[in-house]
Amino acid sequence: MKHPIDFVMIWVDSNDMNWKKEFVRFKYKDAVFTDDLLDEQCRYRDWENLQYWFRSVEKYCPWVRKIHIVTCGHFPEFLIKEHPKLNFVTHDQIIDAACLPTFSSHVIEINLHKIEGLAEHFVYFNDDMFITQPLLPEFFFRKGLPCDGLVLQPLMVVGEENFLGAVTLTDVAIINKYFNKRQLFKQMPRAFFNLHYRFKNNWTNFLELYNRKFSNFYNTHLPQPFLKSIFNEVWEKEQDYLQHVCTHRFREPLDVNQYLFRMWQLCSGKFYPVDILDRGQNYDLEFESLTEIKEAVKMQKLAQVCLNDHEHVQNFEQLKAEIIEIFSDQFNLPSSFER
């Protein structure tokens, strides 16, 4: 491995009572704290499967140099804090004190490059993203570049149907400010049309030629390889706006998120073209998905999966038990990261 590769994961302990009180105090202002207020926020539920993330990384990606775990200050109790491969990072180490506490993943994401000692080549994970088969470093980086694919798509729906659509539009607006789409087509045609892409992706990119500006980019909700230098470059160009986003304690429609840096990386030509539709699968957590999730994890049919929590989950405790059973069968031995 020519370049050391780090993994970065952001995590919150939704069972931490101090965190709960802070969340409610800033989210609901003068509201009286009750457990029901937090229970409404399904994205912070604990599925009690984090240990399997560390077991899968050690089993399938033993080559990783360092794992950086970013939290507001609490850490998984089962981990060995002194483990040489673990680096525990608190929000105040990467985010200005005036912007804390923050409950926005967007704010945390756009400051990841400030982690002390972070490698130039790193892969960003949410805590619901799992490695499900043995992977070589070349799965994430080849020739020193992130493995990715530039796939364009039309404007997406925004509003209540897709809150993150508005964030994506903000990301794209900044991209259009600095990159000329038609010039990029001429300068790096293989970034847009590539034998590694599927025919329909090449065809979609061709159809997007008519539009002078970028409308949207297809983004996968899976572990994302990055170059730290890209973060520095974007911050140098858009420091004022990024700093403004950092003042948002909760996610807002005019935020930017990690995808701004991915899009910048793509438009800069700093990626190695791959078929991004063949990298893994994003599953909404529901009983109907259990068979496919089980095949992905136990039979290693996919390289990566994301198990996405959502507000329509029913029978949470039962579904959680089913997911834990799937992972515990596959990863039944503790990792060296665990006490």
C-alpha positions in Angstrom: 0.0 0.0 0.0 1.7 3.1 -1.2 -0.4 5.6 0.7 -1.7 5.1 4.3 -5.4 5.0 4.5 -7.5 6.1 7.5 -11.1 5.5 8.3 -13.2 8.2 9.9 -16.6 7.6 11.6 -18.9 10.0 13.3 -20.9 8.7 16.2 -23.4 9.8 18.9 -24.4 8.0 22.0 -28.1 8.6 22.1 -28.4 7.0 25.5 -26.2 9.7 27.1 -28.5 11.7 29.4 -26.4 14.8 29.2 -26.5 14.7 25.4 -30.3 14.2 25.5 -30.8 17.2 27.7 -28.6 19.4 25.5 -30.4 18.2 22.4 -33.8 19.1 23.8 -32.6 22.4 25.3 -31.4 23.6 21.9 -33.9 21.9 19.7 -37.1 22.8 21.6 -36.0 25.9 23.4 -38.3 26.3 26.4 -39.9 22.8 26.2 -39.9 20.6 29.3 -37.5 17.7 28.8 -39.2 14.3 28.3 -38.0 11.1 26.8 -40.8 11.4 24.2 -39.2 14.4 22.7 -36.0 12.5 21.9 -37.9 9.4 20.8 -39.3 11.4 18.0 -35.8 11.8 16.5 -35.4 8.3 15.0 -32.0 9.2 13.5 -30.4 9.1 16.9 -31.7 5.7 17.9 -29.1 3.1 19.1 -29.3 -0.1 17.1 -26.6 -1.7 19.4 -24.5 -3.0 16.5 -21.5 -0.7 16.6 -19.1 -3.5 17.8 -19.8 -5.3 14.6 -18.5 -2.4 12.6 -15.1 -2.7 14.3 -15.1 -6.5 13.9 -15.9 -6.2 10.2 -13.1 -3.6 9.7 -10.5 -5.7 11.5 -11.6 -8.8 9.6 -12.0 -7.4 6.1 -9.7 -4.3 6.1 -6.9 -5.1 8.5 -4.6 -2.8 6.4 -6.3 0.4 7.7 -3.7 2.6 9.3 -5.9 4.5 11.8 -9.6 4.7 12.8 -10.7 8.2 13.9 -13.9 8.2 15.9 -15.6 11.7 16.1 -18.0 12.4 18.9 -19.2 15.2 21.1 -17.1 13.8 23.9 -18.6 10.4 24.8 -17.1 7.2 23.5 -18.2 3.6 23.1 -17.6 1.9 26.4 -16.6 -1.4 24.8 -13.6 0.1 23.0 -10.0 0.2 24.2 -9.1 3.9 24.2 -5.4 3.2 24.2 -5.5 0.9 21.1 -2.8 2.1 18.7 -5.1 2.2 15.7 -7.9 4.2 17.4 -8.0 8.0 17.6 -10.8 9.5 19.6 -11.7 13.0 18.4 -14.1 15.4 20.1 -16.1 18.1 18.3 -14.2 20.9 20.1 -10.9 19.7 18.4 -12.2 20.3 14.9 -15.1 22.8 15.3 -15.0 26.4 16.6 -16.2 26.7 20.2 -18.8 29.3 19.2 -20.5 26.7 17.1 -20.8 24.1 19.8 -22.7 22.1 20.8 -23.7 21.0 17.3 -26.3 18.3 16.5 -25.8 18.6 12.7 -23.9 15.9 10.9 -23.3 18.4 8.1 -21.2 20.6 10.4 -19.2 17.7 11.6 -18.6 16.4 8.0 -17.3 19.6 6.6 -14.7 19.9 9.4 -13.3 16.3 9.2 -10.0 17.5 7.5 -9.1 19.3 10.8 -8.6 16.0 12.6 -5.0 16.0 13.9 -2.9 13.4 12.1 -5.5 12.5 9.5 -4.0 10.8 6.5 -4.3 12.5 3.1 -6.3 9.4 1.9 -9.3 8.6 4.1 -12.7 7.0 3.9 -15.6 8.6 5.6 -18.3 6.4 7.3 -21.5 7.0 9.1 -22.1 4.5 11.9 -24.7 2.7 9.9 -22.3 1.7 7.1 -20.6 -1.7 7.2 -17.9 -3.6 5.3 -19.3 -7.0 4.3 -16.5 -8.7 2.4 -12.7 -8.7 2.3 -11.5 -5.5 0.6 -8.1 -4.4 -0.6 -6.9 -0.8 -0.3 -7.4 -0.6 -4.1 -11.1 -0.8 -3.5 -11.0 2.7 -2.2 -7.9 4.2 -3.8 -6.0 3.5 -7.0 -3.0 5.4 -8.3 -3.4 7.6 -5.3 -6.9 8.7 -6.2 -10.3 7.9 -4.7 -12.3 5.3 -6.6 -15.5 7.0 -7.7 -17.6 7.7 -10.7 -19.0 10.9 -12.1 -22.7 10.3 -12.9 -25.0 13.2 -13.6 -28.7 13.3 -13.0 -31.6 15.8 -13.4 -32.7 18.2 -10.7 -34.2 16.3 -7.7 -37.4 17.0 -5.8 -36.9 19.4 -2.8 -39.2 20.3 0.1 -40.8 18.1 2.6 -40.5 15.1 0.3 -36.7 15.4 0.2 -35.1 17.8 2.7 -31.6 16.8 1.6 -32.5 17.7 -1.9 -32.2 21.3 -0.9 -28.8 20.7 0.6 -27.6 19.0 -2.6 -28.8 22.0 -4.6 -26.6 24.2 -2.4 -23.7 21.9 -3.0 -24.3 22.0 -6.8 -24.7 25.8 -6.8 -21.2 26.2 -5.3 -19.8 23.7 -7.9 -21.3 25.7 -10.7 -19.6 28.8 -9.3 -16.2 27.3 -9.8 -16.5 24.7 -12.6 -17.6 25.2 -16.2 -19.4 22.0 -17.1 -18.9 22.2 -20.9 -15.2 23.0 -20.5 -14.8 19.9 -18.2 -16.5 17.7 -20.9 -13.7 18.8 -23.3 -10.8 18.8 -20.8 -11.5 15.4 -19.2 -14.0 13.4 -21.3 -13.0 10.1 -19.7 -14.3 11.4 -16.4 -17.8 11.6 -18.0 -17.7 8.7 -20.4 -15.8 5.7 -19.3 -15.8 1.9 -20.0 -15.9 1.3 -16.2 -19.3 3.0 -16.1 -22.6 1.3 -17.1 -24.0 2.1 -20.4 -27.0 3.9 -18.8 -24.6 6.1 -16.8 -22.7 7.1 -19.9 -25.9 7.7 -21.7 -27.3 9.9 -18.9 -24.1 12.0 -18.9 -24.4 12.4 -22.7 -28.0 13.6 -22.3 -26.8 16.1 -19.7 -24.6 17.8 -22.3 -27.5 20.1 -23.4 -27.5 21.9 -20.0 -24.8 24.5 -19.6 -24.8 24.1 -15.8 -24.6 21.0 -13.5 -28.1 20.1 -12.3 -27.2 17.3 -9.9 -24.8 14.5 -9.3 -25.7 10.9 -8.4 -24.5 10.3 -4.8 -24.3 6.9 -3.1 -25.0 6.7 0.6 -22.0 4.4 1.3 -18.4 4.8 2.7 -16.8 7.6 0.7 -13.1 7.9 -0.1 -11.7 11.4 0.1 -8.5 13.4 -0.3 -7.9 15.7 2.7 -6.4 18.3 0.4 -9.8 18.6 -1.4 -11.3 19.8 1.9 -8.5 22.3 2.4 -9.1 23.6 -1.2 -12.8 24.0 -0.7 -12.4 25.8 2.6 -9.9 28.1 1.1 -12.4 29.1 -1.6 -15.6 29.2 0.5 -14.5 29.8 4.0 -17.2 32.4 4.8 -20.1 30.2 3.7 -18.7 27.1 5.3 -18.2 29.0 8.5 -21.8 30.2 8.3 -23.0 26.6 7.9 -21.0 25.7 11.1 -23.3 28.1 13.1 -26.3 25.8 12.4 -26.8 23.6 15.4 -29.2 21.4 13.5 -29.4 20.5 9.8 -30.9 23.3 7.6 -31.9 23.4 3.9 -29.2 25.8 2.9 -26.4 23.7 4.5 -23.7 22.0 2.5 -22.5 18.5 3.4 -19.9 16.0 2.5 -21.1 15.8 -1.0 -19.8 19.2 -1.8 -16.3 17.9 -1.3 -17.1 14.8 -3.3 -18.4 16.8 -6.2 -15.4 19.1 -6.1 -13.2 16.0 -6.1 -15.0 14.7 -9.2 -15.0 18.0 -11.1 -11.3 18.4 -10.3 -10.6 15.1 -12.0 -9.1 13.7 -8.8 -10.6 10.3 -8.9 -10.2 6.9 -10.4 -13.3 5.9 -12.5 -15.3 2.9 -11.2 -18.9 1.7 -11.5 -20.3 3.3 -8.4 -23.6 1.3 -8.7 -21.6 -1.8 -8.0 -20.0 -0.6 -4.7 -22.7 -1.7 -2.3 -26.3 -1.2 -1.3 -28.3 1.2 0.9 -31.2 -0.6 2.7 -34.0 1.1 4.6 -34.3 -0.8 7.9 -37.5 -2.8 7.6 -38.6 -6.5 7.9 -39.0 -6.7 4.1 -35.2 -6.0 3.7 -34.0 -8.6 6.2 -33.5 -11.4 3.6 -31.3 -9.2 1.4 -29.4 -7.8 4.3 -28.7 -11.3 5.5 -27.4 -12.4 2.1 -25.2 -9.3 1.9 -23.7 -9.9 5.3 -23.5 -13.7 5.7 -22.9 -14.6 2.0 -20.7 -11.6 1.3 -22.7 -10.7 -1.8 -21.9 -7.0 -1.5 -18.8 -5.1 -0.5 -20.6 -2.5 1.6 -24.0 -1.9 3.0 -25.7 1.0 4.7 -28.6 0.2 7.1 -30.7 3.4 7.0 -32.9 4.2 9.9 -36.1 6.1 9.1 -39.3 7.4 10.7 -41.5 4.6 9.3 -39.7 1.8 11.2 -42.2 -0.5 13.0 -41.5 -2.9 15.9 -38.1 -1.3 16.5 -37.0 -3.7 19.2 -37.8 -6.8 17.2 -36.2 -5.5 14.1 -33.1 -4.5 16.1 -32.9 -8.0 17.5 -33.0 -9.5 14.0 -30.2 -7.2 12.7 -28.1 -8.0 15.7 -28.6 -11.7 15.1 -27.4 -11.4 11.5 -24.2 -9.6 12.5 -23.5 -11.7 15.6 -23.6 -14.9 13.5 -21.1 -13.4 11.0 -18.9 -11.6 13.5 -19.0 -13.7 16.7 -15.5 -13.0 17.9 -14.5 -9.8 19.6 -12.0 -7.6 17.7 -8.7 -6.4 19.2 -10.4 -3.0 19.6 -12.8 -4.3 22.3 -12.2 -4.8 26.0 
